[in-house]
Amino acid sequence: EVLVIDLDRARVVACVSPRARLAELMRLYRSLHKRHLLTRVGPRGCARFFAAYVDGDRTLRRALRKGLAWQRLLLAFHTLAYR
């Protein structure tokens, strides 16, 4: 089970779209990358987090993976700014 609490930019909403969820998760991912902590988590740790986050919901998993290519491109742009 995974419980993600991100109080930065916090607001209460009834429903969060998969697109918004992915954007927030990728913000966390970029933060790990920026602070050089991503290597400590590793690909396996990221995969485990993702699997626990979607908790067997194939529709959510598919929706999140669908936007992943775009988010990886954003990560590349952010990485340029980190240097």
ROVO-246830 format. One record per residue: residue number from 1; residue in three letters; x, y, z of N, C-alpha, C, O, CB in turn. Coordinates in Angstrom, 2 decimals, padded with zeros to 5 digits. Glycine has a CB too. Example, Ala and Ser with C-alpha at 12.3 -4.5 7.8 and 13.67 -1.06 7.14 Angstrom:
i 1 aa ALA n_u 013.19 n_v -005.69 n_w 007.80 ca_u 012.30 ca_v -004.50 ca_w 007.80 c_u 013.20 c_v -003.30 c_w 007.80 o_u 014.24 o_v -003.32 o_w 008.46 cb_u 011.31 cb_v -004.47 cb_w 009.05
i 2 aa SER n_u 012.85 n_v -002.25 n_w 007.08 ca_u 013.67 ca_v -001.06 ca_w 007.14 c_u 012.90 c_v 000.03 c_w 007.87 o_u 013.41 o_v 001.14 o_w 008.04 cb_u 014.08 cb_v -000.60 cb_w 005.72
//
This chain:
i 1 aa GLU n_u 000.85 n_v -001.18 n_w 000.00 ca_u 000.00 ca_v 000.00 ca_w 000.00 c_u 000.89 c_v 001.23 c_w 000.00 o_u 001.90 o_v 001.28 o_w 000.70 cb_u -000.96 cb_v 000.00 cb_w 001.22
i 2 aa VAL n_u 000.50 n_v 002.22 n_w -000.78 ca_u 001.25 ca_v 003.47 ca_w -000.87 c_u 000.32 c_v 004.62 c_w -000.57 o_u -000.79 o_v 004.71 o_w -001.11 cb_u 001.90 cb_v 003.64 cb_w -002.27
i 3 aa LEU n_u 000.77 n_v 005.49 n_w 000.29 ca_u 000.04 ca_v 006.71 ca_w 000.60 c_u 000.98 c_v 007.85 c_w 000.27 o_u 002.05 o_v 007.99 o_w 000.87 cb_u -000.43 cb_v 006.75 cb_w 002.10
i 4 aa VAL n_u 000.58 n_v 008.67 n_w -000.69 ca_u 001.41 ca_v 009.80 ca_w -001.11 c_u 000.74 c_v 011.08 c_w -000.61 o_u -000.40 o_v 011.37 o_w -000.96 cb_u 001.60 cb_v 009.82 cb_w -002.66
i 5 aa ILE n_u 001.46 n_v 011.82 n_w 000.20 ca_u 000.95 ca_v 013.10 ca_w 000.69 c_u 001.92 c_v 014.17 c_w 000.25 o_u 003.07 o_v 014.20 o_w 000.68 cb_u 000.78 cb_v 013.09 cb_w 002.25
i 6 aa ASP n_u 001.45 n_v 015.04 n_w -000.61 ca_u 002.26 ca_v 016.15 ca_w -001.10 c_u 001.50 c_v 017.42 c_w -000.77 o_u 000.51 o_v 017.75 o_w -001.44 cb_u 002.54 cb_v 016.02 cb_w -002.65
i 7 aa LEU n_u 001.93 n_v 018.13 n_w 000.23 ca_u 001.21 ca_v 019.33 ca_w 000.67 c_u 001.61 c_v 020.57 c_w -000.10 o_u 001.00 o_v 021.62 o_w 000.07 cb_u 001.43 cb_v 019.55 cb_w 002.13
i 8 aa ASP n_u 002.63 n_v 020.47 n_w -000.95 ca_u 003.00 ca_v 021.58 ca_w -001.80 c_u 001.89 c_v 021.74 c_w -002.83 o_u 001.52 o_v 020.78 o_w -003.50 cb_u 004.39 cb_v 021.35 cb_w -002.48
i 9 aa ARG n_u 001.36 n_v 022.93 n_w -002.97 ca_u 000.26 ca_v 023.21 ca_w -003.90 c_u -001.00 c_v 022.43 c_w -003.54 o_u -001.80 o_v 022.10 o_w -004.41 cb_u 000.67 cb_v 022.88 cb_w -005.34
i 10 aa ALA n_u -001.17 n_v 022.13 n_w -002.26 ca_u -002.30 ca_v 021.29 ca_w -001.81 c_u -003.64 c_v 021.99 c_w -002.02 o_u -003.78 o_v 023.20 o_w -001.83 cb_u -002.13 cb_v 020.92 cb_w -000.34
i 11 aa ARG n_u -004.62 n_v 021.19 n_w -002.41 ca_u -006.00 ca_v 021.64 ca_w -002.52 c_u -006.88 c_v 020.41 c_w -002.45 o_u -006.46 o_v 019.31 o_w -002.81 cb_u -006.25 cb_v 022.44 cb_w -003.84
i 12 aa VAL n_u -008.09 n_v 020.58 n_w -001.98 ca_u -009.03 ca_v 019.47 ca_w -001.86 c_u -009.90 c_v 019.42 c_w -003.10 o_u -010.55 o_v 020.41 o_w -003.46 cb_u -009.90 cb_v 019.60 cb_w -000.56
i 13 aa VAL n_u -009.90 n_v 018.26 n_w -003.76 ca_u -010.74 ca_v 018.06 ca_w -004.94 c_u -011.44 c_v 016.72 c_w -004.81 o_u -010.94 o_v 015.81 o_w -004.16 cb_u -009.89 cb_v 018.13 cb_w -006.25
i 14 aa ALA n_u -012.60 n_v 016.62 n_w -005.44 ca_u -013.38 ca_v 015.38 ca_w -005.35 c_u -012.75 c_v 014.24 c_w -006.14 o_u -012.77 o_v 013.09 o_w -005.72 cb_u -014.80 cb_v 015.61 cb_w -005.86
i 15 aa CYS n_u -012.18 n_v 014.58 n_w -007.30 ca_u -011.62 ca_v 013.54 ca_w -008.16 c_u -010.38 c_v 014.10 c_w -008.86 o_u -010.36 o_v 015.25 o_w -009.29 cb_u -012.68 cb_v 013.06 cb_w -009.21
i 16 aa VAL n_u -009.35 n_v 013.28 n_w -008.95 ca_u -008.12 ca_v 013.68 ca_w -009.62 c_u -007.97 c_v 012.84 c_w -010.87 o_u -007.99 o_v 011.61 o_w -010.81 cb_u -006.87 cb_v 013.52 cb_w -008.67
i 17 aa SER n_u -007.82 n_v 013.50 n_w -012.01 ca_u -007.69 ca_v 012.79 ca_w -013.28 c_u -006.35 c_v 012.07 c_w -013.34 o_u -005.39 o_v 012.46 o_w -012.67 cb_u -007.83 cb_v 013.77 cb_w -014.46
i 18 aa PRO n_u -006.27 n_v 011.01 n_w -014.15 ca_u -004.98 ca_v 010.33 ca_w -014.33 c_u -003.89 c_v 011.28 c_w -014.83 o_u -002.73 o_v 011.16 o_w -014.45 cb_u -005.14 cb_v 009.17 cb_w -015.30
i 19 aa ARG n_u -004.26 n_v 012.21 n_w -015.68 ca_u -003.28 ca_v 013.17 ca_w -016.21 c_u -002.71 c_v 014.04 c_w -015.09 o_u -001.50 o_v 014.28 o_w -015.03 cb_u -003.94 cb_v 014.06 cb_w -017.29
i 20 aa ALA n_u -003.59 n_v 014.51 n_w -014.20 ca_u -003.14 ca_v 015.32 ca_w -013.07 c_u -002.31 c_v 014.48 c_w -012.10 o_u -001.32 o_v 014.96 o_w -011.54 cb_u -004.35 cb_v 015.94 cb_w -012.33
i 21 aa ARG n_u -002.71 n_v 013.23 n_w -011.89 ca_u -001.95 ca_v 012.33 ca_w -011.02 c_u -000.54 c_v 012.14 c_w -011.55 o_u 000.44 o_v 012.21 o_w -010.80 cb_u -002.66 cb_v 010.97 cb_w -010.89
i 22 aa LEU n_u -000.44 n_v 011.89 n_w -012.86 ca_u 000.87 ca_v 011.67 ca_w -013.46 c_u 001.74 c_v 012.91 c_w -013.35 o_u 002.93 o_v 012.82 o_w -013.05 cb_u 000.73 cb_v 011.26 cb_w -014.93
i 23 aa ALA n_u 001.15 n_v 014.07 n_w -013.57 ca_u 001.90 ca_v 015.32 ca_w -013.46 c_u 002.47 c_v 015.48 c_w -012.05 o_u 003.62 o_v 015.88 o_w -011.89 cb_u 001.01 cb_v 016.53 cb_w -013.83
i 24 aa GLU n_u 001.68 n_v 015.18 n_w -011.04 ca_u 002.14 ca_v 015.29 ca_w -009.66 c_u 003.20 c_v 014.24 c_w -009.33 o_u 004.18 o_v 014.55 o_w -008.65 cb_u 000.96 cb_v 015.17 cb_w -008.70
i 25 aa LEU n_u 003.00 n_v 013.02 n_w -009.79 ca_u 003.99 ca_v 011.97 ca_w -009.56 c_u 005.32 c_v 012.31 c_w -010.23 o_u 006.39 o_v 012.07 o_w -009.67 cb_u 003.48 cb_v 010.62 cb_w -010.07
i 26 aa MET n_u 005.24 n_v 012.88 n_w -011.42 ca_u 006.46 ca_v 013.24 ca_w -012.13 c_u 007.15 c_v 014.44 c_w -011.48 o_u 008.37 o_v 014.57 o_w -011.57 cb_u 006.14 cb_v 013.56 cb_w -013.59
i 27 aa ARG n_u 006.39 n_v 015.30 n_w -010.82 ca_u 007.00 ca_v 016.38 ca_w -010.06 c_u 007.86 c_v 015.80 c_w -008.94 o_u 008.96 o_v 016.28 o_w -008.68 cb_u 005.92 cb_v 017.33 cb_w -009.48
i 28 aa LEU n_u 007.34 n_v 014.76 n_w -008.29 ca_u 008.10 ca_v 014.06 ca_w -007.26 c_u 009.34 c_v 013.40 c_w -007.87 o_u 010.43 o_v 013.48 o_w -007.31 cb_u 007.21 cb_v 013.01 cb_w -006.57
i 29 aa TYR n_u 009.17 n_v 012.75 n_w -009.02 ca_u 010.28 ca_v 012.09 ca_w -009.71 c_u 011.37 c_v 013.09 c_w -010.08 o_u 012.55 o_v 012.84 o_w -009.88 cb_u 009.77 cb_v 011.37 cb_w -010.98
i 30 aa ARG n_u 010.95 n_v 014.25 n_w -010.64 ca_u 011.92 ca_v 015.29 ca_w -011.02 c_u 012.65 c_v 015.81 c_w -009.79 o_u 013.84 o_v 016.12 o_w -009.85 cb_u 011.21 cb_v 016.44 cb_w -011.75
i 31 aa SER n_u 011.94 n_v 015.91 n_w -008.69 ca_u 012.57 ca_v 016.37 ca_w -007.45 c_u 013.64 c_v 015.39 c_w -006.99 o_u 014.73 o_v 015.80 o_w -006.57 cb_u 011.51 cb_v 016.56 cb_w -006.36
i 32 aa LEU n_u 013.35 n_v 014.10 n_w -007.07 ca_u 014.36 ca_v 013.09 ca_w -006.73 c_u 015.56 c_v 013.20 c_w -007.66 o_u 016.71 o_v 013.12 o_w -007.22 cb_u 013.75 cb_v 011.66 cb_w -006.82
i 33 aa HIS n_u 015.29 n_v 013.39 n_w -008.93 ca_u 016.35 ca_v 013.52 ca_w -009.94 c_u 017.21 c_v 014.75 c_w -009.65 o_u 018.43 o_v 014.67 o_w -009.66 cb_u 015.75 cb_v 013.60 cb_w -011.36
i 34 aa LYS n_u 016.55 n_v 015.87 n_w -009.40 ca_u 017.25 ca_v 017.13 ca_w -009.16 c_u 018.16 c_v 017.06 c_w -007.94 o_u 019.25 o_v 017.63 o_w -007.92 cb_u 016.24 cb_v 018.26 cb_w -009.00
i 35 aa ARG n_u 017.70 n_v 016.34 n_w -006.93 ca_u 018.47 ca_v 016.25 ca_w -005.68 c_u 019.42 c_v 015.05 c_w -005.65 o_u 019.99 o_v 014.71 o_w -004.62 cb_u 017.53 cb_v 016.18 cb_w -004.50
i 36 aa HIS n_u 019.57 n_v 014.42 n_w -006.81 ca_u 020.47 ca_v 013.27 ca_w -006.97 c_u 020.11 c_v 012.11 c_w -006.03 o_u 020.99 o_v 011.40 o_w -005.54 cb_u 021.91 cb_v 013.70 cb_w -006.71
i 37 aa LEU n_u 018.83 n_v 011.92 n_w -005.80 ca_u 018.36 ca_v 010.82 ca_w -004.96 c_u 017.77 c_v 009.68 c_w -005.78 o_u 017.49 o_v 008.60 o_w -005.25 cb_u 017.32 cb_v 011.33 cb_w -003.97
i 38 aa LEU n_u 017.58 n_v 009.91 n_w -007.05 ca_u 016.95 ca_v 008.91 ca_w -007.91 c_u 017.79 c_v 007.64 c_w -008.00 o_u 017.24 o_v 006.55 o_w -008.09 cb_u 016.73 cb_v 009.48 cb_w -009.30
i 39 aa THR n_u 019.09 n_v 007.77 n_w -007.98 ca_u 019.94 ca_v 006.58 ca_w -008.05 c_u 019.79 c_v 005.73 c_w -006.79 o_u 019.94 o_v 004.51 o_w -006.85 cb_u 021.41 cb_v 006.98 cb_w -008.25
i 40 aa ARG n_u 019.51 n_v 006.37 n_w -005.67 ca_u 019.30 ca_v 005.62 ca_w -004.43 c_u 017.99 c_v 004.84 c_w -004.47 o_u 017.91 o_v 003.72 o_w -003.95 cb_u 019.31 cb_v 006.57 cb_w -003.22
i 41 aa VAL n_u 016.97 n_v 005.42 n_w -005.09 ca_u 015.68 ca_v 004.73 ca_w -005.23 c_u 015.82 c_v 003.63 c_w -006.27 o_u 015.37 o_v 002.50 o_w -006.07 cb_u 014.55 cb_v 005.73 cb_w -005.62
i 42 aa GLY n_u 016.45 n_v 003.96 n_w -007.38 ca_u 016.70 ca_v 003.00 ca_w -008.45 c_u 015.47 c_v 002.65 c_w -009.26 o_u 014.34 o_v 002.93 o_w -008.85 cb_u 017.28 cb_v 001.75 cb_w -007.88
i 43 aa PRO n_u 015.69 n_v 002.03 n_w -010.43 ca_u 014.57 ca_v 001.65 ca_w -011.30 c_u 013.62 c_v 000.67 c_w -010.62 o_u 012.40 o_v 000.74 o_w -010.79 cb_u 015.11 cb_v 001.04 cb_w -012.58
i 44 aa ARG n_u 014.19 n_v -000.23 n_w -009.85 ca_u 013.37 ca_v -001.23 ca_w -009.17 c_u 012.46 c_v -000.58 c_w -008.11 o_u 011.29 o_v -000.93 o_w -007.97 cb_u 014.25 cb_v -002.29 cb_w -008.52
i 45 aa GLY n_u 013.03 n_v 000.37 n_w -007.38 ca_u 012.25 ca_v 001.09 ca_w -006.38 c_u 011.13 c_v 001.90 c_w -007.02 o_u 010.02 o_v 001.96 o_w -006.50 cb_u 013.15 cb_v 002.01 cb_w -005.57
i 46 aa CYS n_u 011.44 n_v 002.53 n_w -008.15 ca_u 010.42 ca_v 003.30 ca_w -008.89 c_u 009.31 c_v 002.37 c_w -009.38 o_u 008.13 o_v 002.71 o_w -009.29 cb_u 011.06 cb_v 004.05 cb_w -010.08
i 47 aa ALA n_u 009.70 n_v 001.22 n_w -009.91 ca_u 008.71 ca_v 000.25 ca_w -010.41 c_u 007.82 c_v -000.25 c_w -009.27 o_u 006.62 o_v -000.41 o_w -009.45 cb_u 009.41 cb_v -000.93 cb_w -011.10
i 48 aa ARG n_u 008.41 n_v -000.51 n_w -008.12 ca_u 007.64 ca_v -000.97 ca_w -006.97 c_u 006.67 c_v 000.11 c_w -006.49 o_u 005.52 o_v -000.18 o_w -006.17 cb_u 008.57 cb_v -001.38 cb_w -005.82
i 49 aa PHE n_u 007.16 n_v 001.34 n_w -006.45 ca_u 006.29 ca_v 002.45 ca_w -006.06 c_u 005.10 c_v 002.56 c_w -007.00 o_u 003.96 o_v 002.67 o_w -006.57 cb_u 007.08 cb_v 003.78 cb_w -006.05
i 50 aa PHE n_u 005.39 n_v 002.52 n_w -008.31 ca_u 004.33 ca_v 002.64 ca_w -009.32 c_u 003.32 c_v 001.50 c_w -009.19 o_u 002.11 o_v 001.74 o_w -009.24 cb_u 004.94 cb_v 002.65 cb_w -010.74
i 51 aa ALA n_u 003.81 n_v 000.29 n_w -009.03 ca_u 002.91 ca_v -000.87 ca_w -008.89 c_u 002.02 c_v -000.73 c_w -007.65 o_u 000.83 o_v -001.04 o_w -007.70 cb_u 003.73 cb_v -002.18 cb_w -008.80
i 52 aa ALA n_u 002.61 n_v -000.27 n_w -006.56 ca_u 001.81 ca_v -000.08 ca_w -005.34 c_u 000.83 c_v 001.07 c_w -005.51 o_u -000.29 o_v 001.02 o_w -005.00 cb_u 002.72 cb_v 000.16 cb_w -004.13
i 53 aa TYR n_u 001.24 n_v 002.11 n_w -006.22 ca_u 000.39 ca_v 003.27 ca_w -006.43 c_u -000.86 c_v 002.92 c_w -007.23 o_u -001.96 o_v 003.34 o_w -006.88 cb_u 001.16 cb_v 004.37 cb_w -007.14
i 54 aa VAL n_u -000.69 n_v 002.16 n_w -008.30 ca_u -001.86 ca_v 001.80 ca_w -009.12 c_u -002.64 c_v 000.64 c_w -008.51 o_u -003.80 o_v 000.42 o_w -008.85 cb_u -001.42 cb_v 001.43 cb_w -010.55
i 55 aa ASP n_u -002.01 n_v -000.11 n_w -007.61 ca_u -002.66 ca_v -001.17 ca_w -006.84 c_u -003.56 c_v -002.08 c_w -007.68 o_u -004.71 o_v -002.35 o_w -007.32 cb_u -003.48 cb_v -000.55 cb_w -005.73
i 56 aa GLY n_u -003.03 n_v -002.53 n_w -008.80 ca_u -003.77 ca_v -003.48 ca_w -009.63 c_u -004.83 c_v -002.86 c_w -010.52 o_u -005.51 o_v -003.58 o_w -011.26 cb_u -004.42 cb_v -004.47 cb_w -008.76
i 57 aa ASP n_u -004.99 n_v -001.55 n_w -010.49 ca_u -005.98 ca_v -000.86 ca_w -011.34 c_u -005.39 c_v -000.70 c_w -012.73 o_u -004.63 o_v 000.23 o_w -013.00 cb_u -006.38 cb_v 000.54 cb_w -010.73
i 58 aa ARG n_u -005.75 n_v -001.61 n_w -013.61 ca_u -005.16 ca_v -001.61 ca_w -014.96 c_u -005.55 c_v -000.37 c_w -015.77 o_u -004.76 o_v 000.10 o_w -016.59 cb_u -005.60 cb_v -002.86 cb_w -015.70
i 59 aa THR n_u -006.74 n_v 000.14 n_w -015.55 ca_u -007.17 ca_v 001.34 ca_w -016.26 c_u -006.30 c_v 002.53 c_w -015.86 o_u -005.85 o_v 003.29 o_w -016.72 cb_u -008.66 cb_v 001.64 cb_w -015.98
i 60 aa LEU n_u -006.06 n_v 002.68 n_w -014.57 ca_u -005.21 ca_v 003.77 ca_w -014.10 c_u -003.79 c_v 003.56 c_w -014.60 o_u -003.14 o_v 004.50 o_w -015.05 cb_u -005.23 cb_v 003.85 cb_w -012.55
i 61 aa ARG n_u -003.30 n_v 002.33 n_w -014.52 ca_u -001.94 ca_v 002.03 ca_w -014.98 c_u -001.77 c_v 002.42 c_w -016.45 o_u -000.79 o_v 003.06 o_w -016.82 cb_u -001.63 cb_v 000.53 cb_w -014.79
i 62 aa ARG n_u -002.73 n_v 002.01 n_w -017.27 ca_u -002.67 ca_v 002.33 ca_w -018.70 c_u -002.70 c_v 003.84 c_w -018.93 o_u -001.95 o_v 004.37 o_w -019.75 cb_u -003.85 cb_v 001.67 cb_w -019.45
i 63 aa ALA n_u -003.57 n_v 004.54 n_w -018.19 ca_u -003.71 ca_v 005.98 ca_w -018.37 c_u -002.42 c_v 006.70 c_w -017.96 o_u -002.00 o_v 007.65 o_w -018.62 cb_u -004.90 cb_v 006.51 cb_w -017.54
i 64 aa LEU n_u -001.81 n_v 006.26 n_w -016.88 ca_u -000.56 ca_v 006.88 ca_w -016.43 c_u 000.58 c_v 006.60 c_w -017.41 o_u 001.36 o_v 007.49 o_w -017.72 cb_u -000.19 cb_v 006.39 cb_w -015.04
i 65 aa ARG n_u 000.66 n_v 005.37 n_w -017.88 ca_u 001.73 ca_v 005.02 ca_w -018.82 c_u 001.58 c_v 005.74 c_w -020.15 o_u 002.56 o_v 006.01 o_w -020.84 cb_u 001.76 cb_v 003.51 cb_w -019.05
i 66 aa LYS n_u 000.33 n_v 006.04 n_w -020.52 ca_u 000.06 ca_v 006.72 ca_w -021.78 c_u 000.74 c_v 008.10 c_w -021.84 o_u 001.24 o_v 008.50 o_w -022.89 cb_u -001.45 cb_v 006.88 cb_w -021.98
i 67 aa GLY n_u 000.77 n_v 008.79 n_w -020.71 ca_u 001.37 ca_v 010.12 ca_w -020.69 c_u 002.83 c_v 010.14 c_w -020.32 o_u 003.43 o_v 011.22 o_w -020.20 cb_u 000.63 cb_v 010.98 cb_w -019.75
i 68 aa LEU n_u 003.42 n_v 008.99 n_w -020.13 ca_u 004.79 ca_v 008.91 ca_w -019.65 c_u 005.82 c_v 009.45 c_w -020.65 o_u 006.80 o_v 010.07 o_w -020.24 cb_u 005.12 cb_v 007.49 cb_w -019.31
i 69 aa ALA n_u 005.62 n_v 009.23 n_w -021.93 ca_u 006.58 ca_v 009.71 ca_w -022.94 c_u 006.70 c_v 011.24 c_w -022.88 o_u 007.80 o_v 011.79 o_w -022.92 cb_u 006.15 cb_v 009.25 cb_w -024.37
i 70 aa TRP n_u 005.56 n_v 011.90 n_w -022.77 ca_u 005.57 ca_v 013.37 ca_w -022.69 c_u 006.26 c_v 013.82 c_w -021.41 o_u 007.03 o_v 014.79 o_w -021.42 cb_u 004.12 cb_v 013.92 cb_w -022.74
i 71 aa GLN n_u 006.00 n_v 013.14 n_w -020.31 ca_u 006.60 ca_v 013.51 ca_w -019.04 c_u 008.12 c_v 013.30 c_w -019.07 o_u 008.87 o_v 014.06 o_w -018.45 cb_u 005.97 cb_v 012.71 cb_w -017.90
i 72 aa ARG n_u 008.57 n_v 012.29 n_w -019.76 ca_u 010.03 ca_v 012.06 ca_w -019.89 c_u 010.67 c_v 013.18 c_w -020.69 o_u 011.80 o_v 013.58 o_w -020.40 cb_u 010.31 cb_v 010.69 cb_w -020.57
i 73 aa LEU n_u 009.96 n_v 013.68 n_w -021.68 ca_u 010.46 ca_v 014.81 ca_w -022.45 c_u 010.56 c_v 016.05 c_w -021.56 o_u 011.55 o_v 016.79 o_w -021.62 cb_u 009.54 cb_v 015.09 cb_w -023.67
i 74 aa LEU n_u 009.56 n_v 016.27 n_w -020.72 ca_u 009.61 ca_v 017.38 ca_w -019.78 c_u 010.79 c_v 017.24 c_w -018.82 o_u 011.46 o_v 018.22 o_w -018.48 cb_u 008.31 cb_v 017.48 cb_w -018.99
i 75 aa LEU n_u 011.05 n_v 016.01 n_w -018.39 ca_u 012.19 ca_v 015.76 ca_w -017.51 c_u 013.49 c_v 016.17 c_w -018.20 o_u 014.37 o_v 016.75 o_w -017.56 cb_u 012.24 cb_v 014.27 cb_w -017.10
i 76 aa ALA n_u 013.62 n_v 015.86 n_w -019.47 ca_u 014.82 ca_v 016.24 ca_w -020.21 c_u 015.00 c_v 017.75 c_w -020.23 o_u 016.11 o_v 018.25 o_w -020.07 cb_u 014.77 cb_v 015.69 cb_w -021.65
i 77 aa PHE n_u 013.91 n_v 018.49 n_w -020.43 ca_u 013.99 ca_v 019.95 ca_w -020.42 c_u 014.34 c_v 020.47 c_w -019.02 o_u 015.16 o_v 021.39 o_w -018.89 cb_u 012.67 cb_v 020.56 cb_w -020.89
i 78 aa HIS n_u 013.74 n_v 019.89 n_w -018.00 ca_u 014.05 ca_v 020.30 ca_w -016.64 c_u 015.52 c_v 020.03 c_w -016.30 o_u 016.17 o_v 020.83 o_w -015.63 cb_u 013.13 cb_v 019.58 cb_w -015.64
i 79 aa THR n_u 016.02 n_v 018.90 n_w -016.78 ca_u 017.40 ca_v 018.53 ca_w -016.51 c_u 018.37 c_v 019.58 c_w -017.06 o_u 019.40 o_v 019.86 o_w -016.44 cb_u 017.71 cb_v 017.15 cb_w -017.11
i 80 aa LEU n_u 018.04 n_v 020.16 n_w -018.20 ca_u 018.89 ca_v 021.21 ca_w -018.76 c_u 018.96 c_v 022.42 c_w -017.82 o_u 020.00 o_v 023.08 o_w -017.71 cb_u 018.36 cb_v 021.65 cb_w -020.14
i 81 aa ALA n_u 017.85 n_v 022.70 n_w -017.15 ca_u 017.80 ca_v 023.85 ca_w -016.24 c_u 018.53 c_v 023.58 c_w -014.94 o_u 018.95 o_v 024.52 o_w -014.26 cb_u 016.35 cb_v 024.22 cb_w -015.95
i 82 aa TYR n_u 018.70 n_v 022.31 n_w -014.56 ca_u 019.37 ca_v 021.98 ca_w -013.30 c_u 020.86 c_v 022.28 c_w -013.34 o_u 021.48 o_v 022.49 o_w -012.30 cb_u 019.15 cb_v 020.53 cb_w -012.97
i 83 aa ARG n_u 021.42 n_v 022.30 n_w -014.52 ca_u 022.87 ca_v 022.45 ca_w -014.65 c_u 023.32 c_v 023.88 c_w -014.56 o_u 024.51 o_v 024.16 o_w -014.64 cb_u 023.34 cb_v 021.88 cb_w -015.94
//
